Each structure stands twice: as structure tokens, then as C-alpha cells.
Amino acid sequence: MATIKIKQIGSPIRRPASQKKILISLGLGKMNRIVEIQDTPETRGAIAKLPHMVAVID
């Protein structure tokens, strides 16, 4: 299955708890951290909920 790289570009400080949980589930939590995860509809949905905090890197 295909993978995508995600970089955290926004801070979780002063964000709702639900957004912090989504970041942790993606394997993020600290600024400028990059993770490579499988490209599934579930991960795409999580990324869509945090467009101000994460970026997809090619």
C-alpha cells in the first residue's frame, strides 16, 4: 500500500483536546516532526480535520 509523509506545522497548544488526540494518533505531537504512514481513507480524514496543523510532504 502507498505511504505518505506528514509534517506537523502547527502547535497543539491552546487547541481542543480532540485535535491533540488526532495528532497523537498520526504519530505527531512536536513541531516539525515528520512521519511516514500508510495512505488510507482514515488517515486522509484525520489530515483533513487538521489542515492548519499538518502538511503532506512529497
Backbone as CSV, one residue per row, in Angstrom:
resi,resn,N_x,N_y,N_z,CA_x,CA_y,CA_z,C_x,C_y,C_z
1,MET,0.836,-1.185,0.000,0.000,0.000,0.000,0.880,1.248,0.000
2,ALA,0.392,2.300,-0.555,1.144,3.549,-0.664,1.300,4.208,0.705
3,THR,2.364,4.977,0.843,2.589,5.713,2.079,2.683,7.206,1.768
4,ILE,2.434,8.015,2.790,2.561,9.459,2.653,3.377,9.987,3.830
5,LYS,4.051,11.103,3.601,4.808,11.759,4.661,4.016,12.965,5.128
6,ILE,3.911,13.090,6.445,3.166,14.192,7.044,4.106,14.945,7.974
7,LYS,4.052,16.270,7.906,4.862,17.115,8.767,3.941,17.985,9.609
8,GLN,4.246,18.081,10.897,3.466,18.947,11.765,3.982,20.371,11.632
9,ILE,3.094,21.285,11.275,3.487,22.675,11.077,2.821,23.615,12.075
10,GLY,1.916,23.106,12.903,1.224,23.930,13.879,1.355,23.352,15.267
11,SER,1.297,24.221,16.250,1.439,23.806,17.638,0.106,23.327,18.207
12,PRO,0.126,22.285,19.047,-1.108,21.823,19.679,-1.485,22.639,20.917
13,ILE,-0.698,23.643,21.243,-1.005,24.476,22.409,-2.276,25.281,22.130
14,ARG,-3.161,25.328,23.095,-4.450,26.034,23.024,-5.349,25.494,21.906
15,ARG,-5.281,24.223,21.669,-6.169,23.566,20.705,-7.102,22.637,21.473
16,PRO,-8.254,22.312,20.915,-9.169,21.373,21.575,-8.519,20.003,21.773
17,ALA,-8.981,19.321,22.789,-8.426,18.003,23.113,-8.594,17.021,21.953
18,SER,-9.679,17.143,21.206,-9.901,16.223,20.088,-8.816,16.382,19.021
19,GLN,-8.367,17.623,18.773,-7.312,17.842,17.788,-5.977,17.290,18.284
20,LYS,-5.714,17.402,19.573,-4.484,16.836,20.140,-4.477,15.315,19.998
21,LYS,-5.635,14.697,20.208,-5.732,13.242,20.084,-5.499,12.795,18.646
22,ILE,-5.992,13.569,17.687,-5.776,13.238,16.282,-4.288,13.320,15.942
23,LEU,-3.609,14.355,16.450,-2.169,14.483,16.210,-1.416,13.281,16.764
24,ILE,-1.751,12.886,17.975,-1.074,11.744,18.599,-1.348,10.468,17.811
25,SER,-2.586,10.305,17.323,-2.913,9.102,16.560,-2.153,9.053,15.237
26,LEU,-1.790,10.219,14.694,-0.987,10.264,13.468,0.501,10.072,13.748
27,GLY,0.879,10.026,15.019,2.283,9.841,15.365,3.030,11.150,15.502
28,LEU,2.299,12.246,15.626,2.917,13.562,15.745,2.730,14.070,17.174
29,GLY,3.157,15.291,17.435,2.980,15.873,18.759,3.952,16.997,19.031
30,LYS,5.039,17.030,18.276,6.015,18.103,18.418,6.207,18.781,17.070
31,MET,6.530,20.045,17.111,6.686,20.844,15.898,7.762,20.268,14.974
32,ASN,7.508,20.355,13.682,8.421,19.955,12.613,8.758,18.471,12.596
33,ARG,8.000,17.664,13.274,8.207,16.219,13.237,7.590,15.673,11.958
34,ILE,8.275,14.733,11.329,7.807,14.127,10.083,7.614,12.633,10.314
35,VAL,6.465,12.114,9.887,6.192,10.683,9.976,5.749,10.178,8.614
36,GLU,5.978,8.908,8.381,5.537,8.259,7.145,4.533,7.188,7.530
37,ILE,3.304,7.349,7.050,2.231,6.418,7.391,1.534,5.944,6.119
38,GLN,0.742,4.881,6.269,0.022,4.341,5.116,-1.082,5.296,4.685
39,ASP,-1.281,5.377,3.399,-2.287,6.260,2.825,-3.620,5.524,2.764
40,THR,-4.457,5.734,3.785,-5.778,5.122,3.845,-6.827,6.221,3.958
41,PRO,-8.083,5.899,3.705,-9.132,6.910,3.860,-9.216,7.467,5.288
42,GLU,-8.881,6.632,6.275,-8.930,7.080,7.659,-7.867,8.133,7.936
43,THR,-6.646,7.915,7.429,-5.591,8.906,7.649,-5.856,10.177,6.863
44,ARG,-6.415,10.047,5.660,-6.764,11.234,4.880,-7.840,12.057,5.599
45,GLY,-8.780,11.383,6.248,-9.808,12.086,7.006,-9.236,12.815,8.207
46,ALA,-8.268,12.183,8.892,-7.620,12.826,10.037,-6.832,14.047,9.591
47,ILE,-6.171,13.945,8.454,-5.407,15.077,7.925,-6.355,16.207,7.529
48,ALA,-7.505,15.862,6.989,-8.474,16.876,6.576,-9.037,17.647,7.763
49,LYS,-9.038,17.043,8.939,-9.525,17.735,10.128,-8.497,18.700,10.707
50,LEU,-7.238,18.585,10.290,-6.173,19.432,10.829,-5.388,20.137,9.726
51,PRO,-6.047,20.801,8.793,-5.278,21.427,7.708,-4.387,22.559,8.180
52,HIS,-4.689,23.132,9.348,-3.897,24.237,9.893,-2.715,23.754,10.723
53,MET,-2.612,22.430,10.948,-1.556,21.906,11.801,-0.647,20.898,11.119
54,VAL,-1.063,20.303,10.017,-0.237,19.309,9.340,-0.167,19.605,7.846
55,ALA,0.902,19.134,7.228,1.085,19.288,5.789,1.580,17.974,5.218
56,VAL,1.094,17.627,4.036,1.546,16.425,3.349,2.767,16.806,2.517
57,ILE,3.823,16.040,2.708,5.101,16.307,2.015,5.301,15.229,0.951
58,ASP,5.772,15.623,-0.212,6.044,14.652,-1.282,7.436,14.106,-1.154
